[in-house]
Amino acid sequence: MATSMHFASSFFCYTTFLAISLILVPCLVVSLTLQSDIQVLRNIREAVDPNTVSSTSFLSTWNFDTDPCESSGPHFLGVLCTTPEDNSSSRIAVINLEGDGLDGFLTPTIGNLTELTTLNLRNNNFRGPIPNTIAKLRKITKLLLSQNFFSGGLPEGLSEMTRLEHFDLSQNRLSGTIPPKISALRSLLHLRLSGNQFSGKLPDFSGLWQLTTLDLSSNLFYGTLPHFPTSLRTLLLSHNMISGNVSSIGRLPHLKTLDLSDNRLSGKIEPDILTSPKVSSINVSANLFTDIEVVFMNQPSQLQLLDAHGNHLRGHLPLHLITFQNLRAIYLGHNLFSGWIPKEYGAKLYSWKTLFLEYNFLQGTLPQEFMNNLKRIRGSLAHNCLRCPKNVQIVGADQVSDAIAATLHYQMVYRVQNHALDLVVPGGENALLIRVDEKNSACCTHVPRQISKSDPITLLPDSWITDYESLHTIK
């Protein structure tokens, strides 16, 4: 009997202990944040000028009396955590302090957050170097540090961050070169380094076979264009010192946006670039190109904008531009084009929205088709040697009075007759640019931005061509 009671008592104690254990075990395995991760968050907070931590910033919610990964409510905003599969301590996975107005440095201990996948410090005032320890973040996929004041070069060991997909250091004060080892970042989708002081020759990017966006504009790069991956959709290299030809660009079948403006590129603007099946915007302005080859487009084209102004392009205006069905804006001013304006251009003014042909050597009479449709577009024919129809009125004598607020539209010829007007051109110093004389020929002539009706009428020429800008008569 005693043995039986002893067994029952032991069994009861065992089952009670087991029940209590089952209740307590979940509490025992609940993860708290790894202490070294918490210390990094402290270091980030300490490296920021407290005077720049506003009451509305995410950083102001970092209260270390609570655990970053276990706190509920408005605590540790901008911080996300992850719990490993073995239920060990939680780790910091995301830090997002974008636009917080913070002024400070990036702590070297940032490299201890080895589970970090996103670091977003965009649009702050962080300064100093990007610590080399950041290369220890082997799981990071998004490193977004743009619009700060970081200086120095790219961190050493960058090629070890092989999971990196979005890499944005644009609009800082960084310098140095781009190392060839950047081609090891095979997961990279978007690389943005614009608005810095990087220099040297561009490395071969063809190994970045998933790259879709490459923005290296507004730096000090020189040399020729390297090879690019065929995956590229956006290529922005403007405002550098890159030279040579652009033959390699035509082999980018997925390219949508191309900006090579303000460099030292020369030779021919290849037809393969213009006829690339997906390209919608091409800007090759302010270079040294001497030839543009535009072929007849017998298949659908996505091209909407072509900007080739400010080059040394010669010959006649490219007629086959009219075969690009979606083209809306054309900038060919400040070149060396000669000959007549094709009458076929006049018919395309129904769909073209912008046409700038100023500062060339165009001559002859404007086609009637062109004159009929000029109201539809904005642009300029200024500083050419064109012959234009005379006595085309858009403000009649009976319409002119002190009270009128009529608009004189676009590149139209108008005749002042016997009235003086106050003509005010919004923006720019001169808008009335070409004078048409009694022989119906036009010369490159400037007049002031403003002509007062108090001036003698003899100061106003018979007729003028405007610069595609609206003119207004004012009281």
LUMLUMLO-67962 format. One record per residue (C-alpha): z, y, x. Coordinates in steps of 0.1 Angstrom, whole numbers, padded with zeros to 4 digits, always signed. Layout:
% residues N
ZYX/...
END
This chain:
% residues 475
+0000+0000+0000/+0009+0024+0028/-0023+0014+0046/-0043+0022+0015/-0026+0056+0010/-0032+0064+0047/-0069+0055+0044/-0072+0076+0013/-0055+0106+0030/-0077+0103+0061/-0108+0100+0039/-0098+0131+0020/-0092+0151+0052/-0125+0140+0066/-0145+0149+0035/-0126+0182+0032/-0134+0190+0069/-0171+0180+0063/-0174+0202+0033/-0158+0231+0051/-0181+0225+0081/-0212+0225+0058/-0201+0258+0044/-0195+0273+0079/-0225+0260+0097/-0250+0284+0082/-0227+0313+0092/-0224+0300+0127/-0262+0298+0132/-0271+0332+0117/-0287+0351+0146/-0275+0384+0160/-0297+0405+0181/-0299+0396+0218/-0275+0420+0237/-0301+0428+0263/-0325+0439+0235/-0298+0462+0221/-0293+0477+0255/-0330+0485+0257/-0327+0504+0224/-0298+0523+0238/-0318+0532+0269/-0347+0544+0247/-0323+0566+0228/-0306+0579+0259/-0340+0588+0276/-0348+0612+0247/-0336+0648+0246/-0311+0648+0218/-0322+0683+0208/-0355+0668+0197/-0340+0641+0175/-0342+0657+0140/-0323+0645+0110/-0356+0631+0095/-0367+0611+0126/-0365+0574+0128/-0345+0576+0160/-0317+0594+0142/-0310+0562+0122/-0303+0542+0153/-0265+0536+0148/-0252+0512+0173/-0221+0504+0152/-0244+0481+0133/-0266+0453+0146/-0303+0463+0148/-0315+0431+0132/-0288+0425+0107/-0281+0459+0093/-0292+0467+0058/-0301+0501+0044/-0315+0530+0063/-0305+0518+0098/-0327+0514+0128/-0358+0526+0110/-0390+0518+0130/-0375+0486+0144/-0385+0451+0132/-0371+0419+0145/-0380+0383+0148/-0358+0351+0148/-0369+0323+0171/-0374+0288+0156/-0343+0275+0173/-0322+0300+0154/-0310+0317+0187/-0305+0354+0189/-0329+0377+0170/-0353+0397+0192/-0369+0431+0188/-0406+0426+0178/-0418+0461+0168/-0408+0497+0177/-0426+0524+0158/-0416+0560+0165/-0450+0577+0158/-0448+0614+0151/-0411+0616+0155/-0413+0648+0177/-0394+0632+0205/-0393+0646+0240/-0382+0623+0269/-0392+0595+0291/-0400+0558+0285/-0372+0537+0300/-0382+0511+0326/-0360+0486+0308/-0387+0484+0281/-0400+0454+0300/-0370+0434+0289/-0382+0433+0253/-0402+0401+0260/-0408+0394+0223/-0422+0428+0216/-0456+0428+0198/-0460+0465+0189/-0449+0496+0207/-0461+0528+0189/-0450+0561+0204/-0480+0581+0193/-0479+0619+0187/-0446+0627+0205/-0438+0645+0238/-0430+0617+0261/-0437+0625+0297/-0435+0610+0332/-0451+0577+0342/-0457+0547+0321/-0433+0522+0338/-0449+0492+0356/-0423+0470+0339/-0443+0474+0306/-0466+0447+0320/-0438+0422+0314/-0445+0425+0276/-0467+0394+0276/-0467+0391+0238/-0476+0426+0230/-0507+0431+0209/-0505+0469+0202/-0496+0494+0228/-0501+0529+0213/-0490+0558+0235/-0516+0585+0226/-0509+0622+0222/-0481+0625+0247/-0477+0639+0282/-0476+0607+0302/-0488+0611+0338/-0496+0589+0367/-0519+0559+0366/-0523+0528+0345/-0493+0505+0350/-0497+0478+0376/-0499+0443+0363/-0518+0455+0332/-0541+0425+0334/-0511+0402+0326/-0509+0416+0290/-0535+0391+0279/-0526+0393+0242/-0533+0430+0240/-0557+0439+0212/-0551+0477+0206/-0547+0498+0237/-0545+0535+0232/-0535+0560+0259/-0557+0588+0248/-0547+0625+0250/-0523+0623+0279/-0523+0634+0315/-0531+0601+0331/-0552+0598+0362/-0566+0573+0387/-0592+0547+0381/-0597+0518+0357/-0592+0486+0377/-0618+0458+0375/-0590+0435+0364/-0591+0451+0330/-0617+0425+0322/-0589+0400+0320/-0578+0415+0287/-0600+0391+0267/-0582+0397+0234/-0589+0435+0235/-0605+0449+0204/-0599+0487+0209/-0596+0505+0242/-0590+0543+0240/-0584+0563+0272/-0600+0596+0262/-0586+0631+0270/-0571+0622+0303/-0580+0628+0340/-0592+0593+0349/-0620+0593+0375/-0641+0569+0396/-0669+0546+0385/-0667+0526+0353/-0660+0489+0358/-0679+0461+0342/-0667+0457+0306/-0689+0428+0296/-0661+0403+0300/-0642+0419+0271/-0663+0399+0247/-0643+0409+0216/-0642+0446+0223/-0655+0468+0193/-0643+0503+0203/-0645+0519+0238/-0635+0555+0240/-0634+0570+0275/-0646+0605+0266/-0633+0637+0282/-0624+0623+0316/-0639+0626+0351/-0658+0593+0354/-0690+0593+0374/-0717+0569+0386/-0740+0549+0364/-0734+0531+0331/-0720+0496+0336/-0726+0465+0314/-0709+0465+0280/-0701+0436+0257/-0725+0430+0229/-0696+0431+0204/-0693+0469+0208/-0696+0490+0176/-0683+0524+0189/-0691+0537+0224/-0678+0572+0232/-0684+0584+0268/-0689+0622+0262/-0677+0649+0286/-0678+0630+0319/-0701+0631+0349/-0720+0598+0343/-0756+0597+0357/-0786+0574+0357/-0805+0560+0327/-0794+0544+0295/-0815+0513+0295/-0784+0490+0290/-0774+0507+0258/-0803+0492+0238/-0789+0457+0242/-0759+0464+0219/-0770+0449+0185/-0737+0458+0166/-0735+0494+0178/-0729+0519+0151/-0717+0551+0169/-0729+0563+0203/-0718+0595+0220/-0730+0601+0255/-0731+0639+0253/-0722+0663+0281/-0730+0640+0311/-0757+0639+0337/-0779+0611+0322/-0816+0614+0328/-0849+0597+0322/-0860+0585+0289/-0841+0581+0256/-0852+0545+0250/-0867+0535+0217/-0843+0504+0216/-0814+0528+0212/-0830+0546+0182/-0841+0514+0165/-0808+0494+0170/-0803+0478+0136/-0768+0491+0128/-0766+0524+0147/-0759+0554+0124/-0750+0582+0148/-0765+0590+0182/-0754+0620+0203/-0770+0623+0237/-0769+0661+0239/-0762+0682+0270/-0778+0658+0295/-0809+0658+0317/-0832+0636+0296/-0869+0645+0299/-0884+0621+0274/-0876+0607+0240/-0897+0578+0227/-0896+0575+0189/-0916+0545+0176/-0927+0539+0141/-0898+0524+0121/-0912+0497+0099/-0878+0481+0090/-0846+0495+0075/-0827+0519+0097/-0791+0531+0094/-0796+0561+0117/-0783+0592+0100/-0777+0616+0129/-0797+0622+0160/-0784+0649+0184/-0805+0654+0215/-0801+0692+0220/-0796+0707+0254/-0818+0684+0274/-0851+0688+0292/-0872+0670+0266/-0909+0678+0268/-0940+0672+0248/-0946+0674+0211/-0919+0670+0185/-0915+0632+0177/-0936+0626+0145/-0922+0592+0138/-0887+0606+0130/-0901+0608+0095/-0901+0570+0093/-0863+0567+0096/-0854+0566+0060/-0817+0574+0062/-0819+0602+0088/-0801+0633+0076/-0793+0655+0106/-0816+0663+0136/-0806+0685+0166/-0835+0690+0191/-0828+0726+0200/-0825+0740+0236/-0853+0717+0250/-0888+0721+0262/-0908+0710+0232/-0941+0726+0226/-0970+0725+0201/-0969+0729+0164/-0942+0717+0139/-0957+0687+0122/-0965+0694+0086/-0950+0660+0078/-0916+0675+0087/-0919+0698+0056/-0921+0669+0032/-0890+0653+0048/-0869+0684+0041/-0862+0668+0007/-0840+0643+0025/-0831+0660+0057/-0800+0681+0055/-0800+0696+0090/-0828+0705+0114/-0822+0726+0145/-0853+0733+0167/-0842+0766+0182/-0849+0776+0219/-0881+0756+0224/-0917+0766+0230/-0930+0758+0195/-0960+0778+0184/-0985+0781+0156/-0981+0788+0119/-0953+0772+0100/-0967+0746+0076/-0967+0756+0040/-0948+0724+0032/-0922+0735+0056/-0918+0770+0041/-0916+0756+0006/-0885+0735+0014/-0865+0755+0038/-0839+0764+0012/-0829+0727+0012/-0815+0725+0047/-0795+0742+0074/-0807+0747+0109/-0827+0771+0131/-0861+0779+0144/-0850+0808+0165/-0864+0816+0199/-0898+0800+0195/-0932+0817+0192/-0941+0809+0157/-0965+0826+0133/-0950+0830+0098/-0962+0841+0064/-0957+0878+0057/-0942+0896+0026/-0923+0867+0013/-0895+0883-0008/-0862+0868-0017/-0846+0901-0027/-0868+0924-0047/-0865+0962-0048/-0851+0961-0084/-0823+0938-0072/-0808+0959-0045/-0778+0980-0054/-0744+0989-0041/-0728+0964-0065/-0751+0934-0058/-0736+0903-0040/-0768+0884-0037/-0772+0857-0011/-0802+0857+0012/-0807+0820+0019/-0816+0801+0050/-0846+0805+0073/-0866+0825+0048/-0888+0856+0056/-0878+0886+0035/-0890+0921+0032/-0866+0951+0031/-0891+0975+0014/-0876+1009+0009/-0839+1001+0007/-0812+0999+0033/-0786+0971+0029/-0753+0962+0044/-0761+0928+0058/-0731+0907+0070/-0735+0873+0086/-0705+0850+0085/-0698+0838+0120/-0719+0843+0151/-0730+0875+0167/-0767+0874+0157/-0784+0857+0128/-0816+0877+0123/-0834+0864+0152/-0872+0864+0149/-0893+0895+0140/-0926+0890+0121/-0950+0919+0129/-0981+0932+0112/-1002+0904+0127/-0979+0878+0112/-0966+0867+0146/-0930+0862+0155/-0912+0872+0187/-0877+0862+0198/-0858+0893+0188/-0821+0900+0182/-0805+0924+0158/-0768+0932+0154/-0746+0910+0133/-0741+0939+0109/-0766+0965+0097/-0751+0993+0076/-0771+1010+0048/-0760+1043+0064/-0783+1036+0093/-0818+1050+0092/-0842+1027+0074/-0865+1029+0103/-0841+1007+0123/-0850+0978+0100/-0881+0959+0109/-0907+0950+0082/-0896+0914+0079/-0874+0889+0097/-0865+0852+0099/-0829+0844+0096/-0811+0817+0115/-0805+0793+0086/-0772+0811+0078/-0765+0828+0045/-0767+0866+0045/-0748+0887+0020/-0753+0922+0007/-0720+0938+0002/-0708+0969-0015/
END
